[in-house]
Amino acid sequence: MTACTVAFDADELRRKVHDTYERVARAPASGFHFRTGAAYAVEVLGYDRQEVAALPAACTARFAGVGNPHRVAPIPAGAVVLDHACGAGMDLLLAAQAAGPAGRAIGVDMTPAMLEHAAAAAHEAGLAGRIELRQGLFEELPVADARVDVVISNGVVNLAPDKARVFAEVHRVLRPGGVLQLADVALSRELAPEARADPDLWAFCVGGALTEDALLAHVAAAGLTDARIVESVRCFEGTPLDRKFGKSLRVYAVTLYARKPE
């Protein structure tokens, strides 16, 4: 299992990530090493066109996921759902709609500008009563133990230097029988140590990404069971990241299912 131990300042990486997503919040069409927006979500990641079109542009224009965690499994009516790093809230609002009036969706993010857009989108969509937004980190989720039925996560675990801690937090907040529905960046091969030690590669969504086997191993080590890859997506095709590596390294996304034992 790849530990992804870093030889650089993890706080500096967090600042770089924060600044990137602040820029996504301010100017989502300005161009990044990843793709953004509603058309990308529908045409590449398989989101339902009508469902996305019905959501406020405050969240869909700022969508920056790499896969579609909603395709992993249906969210049950009445569920408590945690969006692990919710950004501007597109996945969060879809989860709140799926959970229905008896359910609840909690969005956690470290970026104030993204949380502002998520709050505005929830209000515009008439879902503010079903959604709670909390500023925080996915290594220290501001959620009590065993309170969540479904954790969704989209494109952020690769940015965490301490993945064991991230998945331990997912395990902690899930109720027994609760489910993780995760989309994240994956690599076709393991990286050299010098690549793992490059903070710019981490901020580029590559230095901290894992192979599928390593990702599944981290999930299992956290105590989650029945882990399986559901699908893979060429989410970076045509982006600067895709052109940077070419055939030497395949950088793509996977969606994954796992469950906390009863």
N, C-alpha and C positions, 0 to 999 in steps of 0.2 A: 504494500500500500504506500503511495506517495504521500509523504507528510507535508510537502510544500512549506518546509521551514524556510524562512526568508533571511537573507543576509543584509537587509537594508532596513531603514526606518519605516515600520508599519504605519506610524502616524502620518508620515509624509505621503505614503500611498493613499491613505484615507483622505488626505487633503486633495490629492489629485483627482480621486474619484468624486469627491464632493464637488469640486470645481467643474468637472465634466458635466455632472447631472444638473448643477445649477445652470450651466449654459444650455443644456437641453430644455430646461424649464423656461428660460428666457427666450431662446431662439431655436425652436425644435427643427426648423428647416435649414439651419446654417451649415450642416454637413459634419459628419462624424465618421469614425472607423466602423461604426455599426449603422444599421438602417433604423429609421423611425417612421411612425405615422400609421394611419388607418389603412391605407392601401397596402402597405407592406404586411400588416397584420393579417389582412384578408387573403391577399394573393400568394404570399409566401408561407405563412404560418397556419393557414386554415381556419382562422376565426370566421364566425358566421357573419356574412356581409350585412344582413339586416340588423342583427344585434349590435354590431359596431356602429352602423350608421345612426342608430337610435340614441347613442350615447353623446354627451356633450363633447365638443371639439377641445375643450379645456383639458380633457384627459386623452382622447384618441390621438391628437396631434403630437403629444409628448410620449406616446408609447414607445418604449425602447427595449422590449423583450427579445428573446432569441428563439422562443418556442411557444407552444400553447398548452399550458398546464390544464386547461379546461377539457382538452381532448383525452386526458389520461383516464378520467372517470367522472361521472356526473356528480355534482355537489348535491347532497340530499336536502330536501326541504326541511327547514328548521335547524340546519347546521350552524355552528359557530365556526367561521372561517377566518384564518389569519393569513393576510398577504404579507409575506416575509420581508419584502423591501418594495413597498407598493408604488413608488414613484408618483406619477400624476393620477393613478387610480383606475386605469382601464380594466385590468384584471379584477381589481377590488369591487368595482361597480357590477361587473358581470357576476361575481360571486354573490354579492348581496341580492341581485335579482334572482339567481338560482336558489338561494337559501329561502327566499320568500319572506313574508311579513313576520313569521315566527322565528326566523334566523337572524344572524348578526354577522357583520364582517368587520374585522379589525385590521387597519392598515398601519404598518410600522415603517418609517423611513427616517434617514438621518438628514435629509435635505429639506430645509424649510420651504424653499420655493416650490418643490414638488408637492409638499403637503398642502400648501396654499391652493394649488391647482386642483388637487384631489378633493379638498373641502368644497371648492366652488363647483366642481363637477357633481359631487354628491348632492349638493343643494339644488342645482339646476335639474338633475334627474329625478328629484323627489325622493331620494334615498337617504337623506341626512339622518333620519331617525333610525336607520338600520346600520349605520356605519360609524365606527369610532376611529379616529386618527391619533396616533401617538408617535412623537419623535423619539427615536432610539436606534440602537444598533442591533444587527442580527446576531452578534456575539453575546448580547445582553438584552434579550427581548423583554420589554416592559409588559409582561403578561404573566399571570399567576400559573402555578403548576396545574397540569391536567385540565385545562379549561377549553381546549380547542378540538373540534372534530376533524377539520381539514386544514392543513398548511399548504398554501400555494406559494411558489417561488419562481421567479422568471429572470434568469440571466445574471444573477448576482453572487452566487456561491463562489464562482471562479475568482472574485475580487477579494475573498477572505483569506488572509494568511493562515489563520487557525481554523481549518475546516472541521477538525474534531470538535471544537467548541461550538461551532455553528450547528452541526448536526446534533450535538448533545442538547442544545437549546430547543431544537425542533422536537426531540424526544420528550423533553421536560414539559413543554406546553401542551403536547397532544394528550388527549384522554386515551385510556386503554381502548384499542380498536380503532383509534384515529388514523388518518391517512395523510401521507406526504405526496403532493403532486407537484413535481419539480421539473423545470426546464433550465438547462444550463449548457455552457460551452463545453465541448469535448475535443480531445486531440486524438489524432490517428497513431501517435507514438509518444513515448516519454521524452521529456526535454532534457537537454544537457544541464548539469549543475549551474553553469554560467548563465544560461537562459533563465533558470529559476531565480537567480540572484539579481536579475535586471528589473528594477522597479518600473521602467517604461514599458517593458513587455507585460508586466502585471496590469498596468493601467490600460494596456491595449487589449485586455481580455484574454491574453495568451499565457503569460508567465505563471498564472495561478490556476489555469484550467487543467483538467485531469483526463486521462484515458477513461473509457467506459468502465474497464475493470477496476481501476483505482477509485472511481466515483462510487461504484457499487460496494467496494470494500469499506469506504468511509461510512456509507449508510449502514452497513451491517455492524460495523464497530460501534456505532452509536446505539445499537440495540433495536433497530428497526428491522422488520422481517419482510419476507415475500417481495424483496426488491427486484425490479425488472425494468429494463429499458423498453419503452412503449414505441417510440419512433425516433428517427433522426431527421434533421432538417438542415439544408444548406443555406443557413440564414445569412452568411457573409458573402455569398456569391456576388461578384461584381463590385465589392467594396475595396477600399485601400488595403484592408487586412488580408483579403483574399489574394490581391495582387502581390502583396509583400512576400508571402510564403510560397505561392504557386504549388508545385507538386512535391516540394520538399517536406511539407507538413500540412495535413488536412485539418482545418479548424472548422468545426461545424457545431450543431446543437443536438442535444438529446432531450427527450422527455422521459421522466422516470416515475414509477409508482413504488411506494413502500408503505408499510403499516406498523403501528406500535402494537405489540402483542396485547391480547386481552389480559 
